[in-house]
Amino acid sequence: ELGAGRRAGSEPVGGPAACDLCRLFGTTRGVAGALPRVTMCEVRRHDHEGDLWLVARSAVYDVTHYLDDHPGGRRSLLRRGGGQRDCAEDLAFHSKKGQRTWDRFQVAHLAPCDAPPKAHEPCAIL
């Protein structure tokens, strides 16, 4: 299970997947006990207060339930949600204690998306 009761590759509430091939093949489970791999197409669907993921390098974090507790405020997380920008510099900015807090929220590793997006479907590929 990922984040707020969602499984890797599951359909988002209220909308279709970012791209058909990413929905079908973009997310995979690794070795037992390992974090799943998700594509940026999947991350893009987690971009609002009720379901918010951040990306730092190749790590994916579900910070949905941390919004109200973040010392820098909700807005700083919401502006970066859904992979809007890589948060690697933000991670380095935090104290060691803050960096350990990030570790608690990691839900996946970022995987490449091999499917090109259709013209009318936004799908960022890093």
C-alpha positions in Angstrom: 0.0 0.0 0.0 1.1 3.5 -0.7 0.3 6.8 1.0 -3.4 7.3 1.8 -4.5 3.7 1.2 -3.5 3.6 -2.4 -1.6 0.9 -4.2 1.1 1.5 -6.8 -0.7 1.8 -10.2 -4.2 2.2 -8.8 -6.5 4.6 -10.4 -6.7 8.1 -8.8 -10.0 9.2 -7.3 -11.8 11.6 -9.7 -9.7 11.2 -12.8 -7.9 8.9 -15.3 -4.3 8.0 -15.2 -1.8 10.4 -16.7 -0.9 8.0 -19.6 -2.3 4.6 -20.4 1.0 2.8 -20.6 2.2 4.3 -17.3 -1.1 3.2 -15.7 -0.7 -0.3 -17.0 3.1 -0.8 -16.8 4.6 2.2 -15.0 4.5 0.9 -11.5 6.1 -2.2 -10.3 6.9 -3.9 -7.0 10.5 -4.8 -6.3 11.8 -7.5 -4.0 9.7 -8.4 -1.0 9.9 -5.7 1.6 11.5 -3.2 -0.8 9.8 0.1 -1.6 7.8 0.0 -4.9 9.0 1.9 -8.0 6.6 4.5 -9.4 6.8 6.7 -12.5 6.6 10.5 -12.5 3.2 10.0 -14.2 2.0 8.4 -10.9 3.6 11.1 -8.8 1.9 13.8 -10.8 -1.5 12.4 -9.6 -0.6 13.2 -6.0 -0.6 17.0 -6.1 -3.2 18.3 -3.7 -3.9 18.6 0.0 -5.7 15.3 0.3 -2.9 13.3 -1.4 0.5 15.0 -1.7 3.8 13.4 -2.8 7.2 15.0 -3.2 10.3 13.9 -5.1 13.9 14.4 -4.1 16.3 12.8 -6.6 14.9 9.3 -7.0 13.0 9.1 -3.7 9.3 9.7 -3.5 7.7 10.9 -0.2 4.0 11.0 0.8 3.7 14.1 3.0 -0.1 14.2 3.0 -0.4 13.8 6.7 2.5 16.1 7.6 1.1 19.2 6.0 -0.2 20.7 9.2 2.9 19.8 11.1 5.6 21.1 8.7 7.5 23.9 10.4 7.8 25.8 7.1 4.1 25.7 6.6 1.7 23.9 4.3 2.3 26.2 1.3 6.0 25.3 1.0 5.0 21.6 0.6 2.0 22.2 -1.6 4.1 24.3 -4.1 6.3 21.3 -4.6 3.7 18.6 -4.6 3.2 16.1 -7.4 6.8 16.4 -8.6 6.4 20.1 -9.5 10.1 20.4 -8.7 12.9 18.2 -7.3 13.2 18.7 -3.6 16.8 17.5 -3.3 18.0 21.0 -2.3 15.2 21.3 0.2 16.2 18.0 1.8 19.8 19.1 2.1 18.6 22.4 3.7 17.0 20.6 6.6 18.8 19.7 9.8 19.8 16.0 10.5 16.7 15.6 12.6 14.6 17.1 9.7 16.3 14.7 7.2 15.4 11.8 9.5 11.8 13.0 9.5 11.8 12.8 5.7 12.9 9.2 5.9 9.6 8.3 7.7 7.6 9.5 4.7 9.4 7.7 1.8 6.9 5.5 0.0 8.6 4.7 -3.3 11.6 5.1 -5.6 11.2 7.0 -8.9 11.4 4.8 -12.0 11.6 6.0 -15.6 8.5 6.2 -17.7 9.1 4.6 -21.1 5.7 5.7 -22.5 5.7 9.0 -24.4 2.6 11.1 -23.3 -0.2 11.7 -25.8 -0.5 15.4 -26.9 -3.5 16.1 -24.7 -2.1 14.2 -21.6 0.6 15.8 -19.5 3.1 13.3 -18.3 6.5 14.5 -17.1 9.5 12.3 -17.7 12.6 13.0 -15.7 
